[in-house]
Structures are given as C-alpha cells and as structure tokens.
Amino acid sequence: MKNLIILIFLSLLISCNKAYKPENKIKEDVAFLADDSLEGRQTGTPGEIKASEYIKERFESLGLDPKGTDGFYQSFTFKPKTNPHEEVKFTENADGTITGRNVVGFINNKAENTVIIGAHFDHLGYGGDGSLYRDSIKAIHNGADDNASGVAVLLNLASKLRNVNTNNNYLFIAFSGEEMGLLGSNYFVKNPTIDTKAVSYMINMDMVGRLKDSALAVYGTGTSPIFKQTLKSHNDKFKLIQKASGVGPSDHTSFYLADMPVLHFFTGQHEDYHKPSDDSETLNYDGMATISTYIFNVISDLNDNGKLPFRKTKNESEETPRFKVGLGVIPDYMFDGKGMRVDGVSEDKPAIKAGIKKGDIVIELGGNKVTDMMSYMKALSVFKAGDKTTVVLTRNGKVIKADIQF
C-alpha cells in the first residue's frame, strides 16, 4: 500500500512538472526576424517567405490551428511600385504581379466570439521609397522595432492565451504588405477566414520595442466604450498616452473601417525609424515583456464581456493638412505636453540649418500657436518652397526664436 501511495505521488509530481507553462522567446524571435539573412523582409521577396515560414513554425509549436486559405498561409497579389534604380528581389508571377502572404493561426475555444491579435512582419528590404536613410551605399533595413517587435509580442501572447480566457476564440495574424499600404490586413478584412460578425475586438502591435520613460501609446480607445476604463484599471507601470481615433498608419485601421473595435499599441518614433540602424540590439526586451503582460491582463479582463460594442470615432486623418514643404524633424509622438517636441533632426533640412535640436519643443510657427501635432501640421501646411518665417521653441525651459527658410 505504501509503495502504491509513493507511485501515485510520483505520477502526480511528474504530471505537474509537465503542465504547460507560457514561454518567453521574445528576444529569440526578434533575433531571427531582424537578421541580415532575411534581407529586410520586404513583401514578395525570399526574405519575406523565410519570415512567414518561421512564424508558421512558431504557430505550430504553440499549438495553434491553421486558419489561412492554404494551411497557415493566406496569399494575396499586388502590382509592385518599384524604383527602376533599385534591385529588389521580388518573386514575380507570370502576369507581373507579386505575391505576399499573411500567416494566420487560431486558438479554438469553441466560443461564440473571437478576438483578433495582429502585427505586421514585413519591412523595407534595402530601403526603397519609405526609407529615411540617405547614404548612397545600399543597406539592409532589418526593422527590429518595425515590426519584429510586434510579432514577437504577438507570439508571446499566443503562448500566454493557451487554455485560458476560454470565453473567446483567438485569431493571430502576422500581416505582410503593411509597409506598402496595409495590403495584407486590407485583404484579410475583405477575404476573412472566420465570421467577422463574431469578432469582439482587434488588437494591433506595431513598434512596441522601444519603451522609454514608461510611455506607451494606445490608439483606438474610443472605438468601444469599455476600453478606457479597462486600460486604466490594469495600468500600474505605464504613462499611458491614449488616442481615441481608430484610424492610424497601421493594420488596425483596416479592421476599424470594417466596424470592429480596435486597440493599437505603440512605444513611439525614434531616430532609427526606417533606417538600417533599426537593429535587434537597440530594443528594450524587458519593456516588451511588460507590454505583453499588460495586454494579456486587458484581454483577461474582457474575457467575460461578450462581443464588445463598436463606436465610430473622429477620423483625424481626414483633417490632416497637405504639405508642400517639411521642417526636417522627427516629431515625438509620445509627447503629451504643450507644443511639438522634436525627437530627431534630419541632415541638410531647414530645421538643422536653423539650429533646432533634438528635445526642442516647438510652440509657435509662422505666428501660429503650436499646442499639439495637429496644430503644428496646420501651421506648417501654409508654407511653400522658398518661404521664410520664424519658429519659436523652448529648450531646457528657455524660449528661443529661430529663422527658417523652406
């Protein structure tokens, strides 16, 4: 009898040790996706195919079911807009189109509603029109933050959501074609592999690898009335910068425009954006893990809420002015004070010639007050090449005036 009890105890101990535990391979996932061997993961290139194969294998290892149109893959075609002076290794079809593919995995809890969790995995290859790199030497744009970081957090969430929060199903989509105009997410919304009427909400992560000063931006908070309170109730680590609009320059927009509530997570712009220097060693991996836990807690809170109600938000992009000139700065999109804070200055542009530096806060341009990004853009939109004006900014608490020529 004693031996039987010992055997039962040992079997229980072994089964407990074999119990599933969520993994953390965030750094490993980024390292693979942002490696030079993938040559920047441009949609329709061998590097994009390698990335999609890696994500498929990771989905399989996490126990996700395939939910594309060809196993885990959902292919789409498009006509590339290439610069004739570039050598892009597109794999062309007979009709001159290029094929990209989303990677789609599913946790089927046999629930009534589904939560979509997405992140794009494509990037710029060797640069192209989207690059801010101005050297004449061709260089790989690895896109560690943009957006290997988002895919790594997506995979981490897939690990966390196995066998928990089972009142919803979970659809994980790694999108391609984002850098070319939200091609993959737009295609999925128009050709869904699930019943989109049963989608409760969509979460998107794009550039979540540079958490700095605990500032985390969340877009789409006005697309469902429950979002703001849920985000607040689980936040004890971040300085949250909430934006109500469901429209923005990433894949959540495709779902918002199809009347689905969306949340988009973003840690901010930086000087390595769309440059070869956006490499894996520049990321804040502890910050990414903290963001993943936060998103998981939000998802857990919403587990019992059923299908979330959708709300239209003010479409800020429709009000965005058109520009004839640029100041030559990278705005700090995480800044929530008065004015427009400069996060970077481009070479040979009006700003650097006027002595504007990173960290300066523009408070007036051409006699117009600048209180936020929108007022800055409206002030800038009235100028054309050759115009001269004055910019007023603060630097370390001091007010400075500078002359600008566009």
Helices and strands as residue ranges (DSSP letters): H 2-17, H 26-33, G 36-38, H 46-61, E 65-66, E 73-78, E 98-107, E 113-120, G 128-130, I 144-148, H 149-160, E 168-175, H 183-190, G 196-198, E 199-205, E 215-219, H 227-233, E 239-243, H 252-256, E 262-266, G 280-282, H 285-301, G 302-304, G 316-319, E 329-331, E 340-345, H 350-353, E 361-365, E 368-369, H 373-380, E 388-395, E 398-405
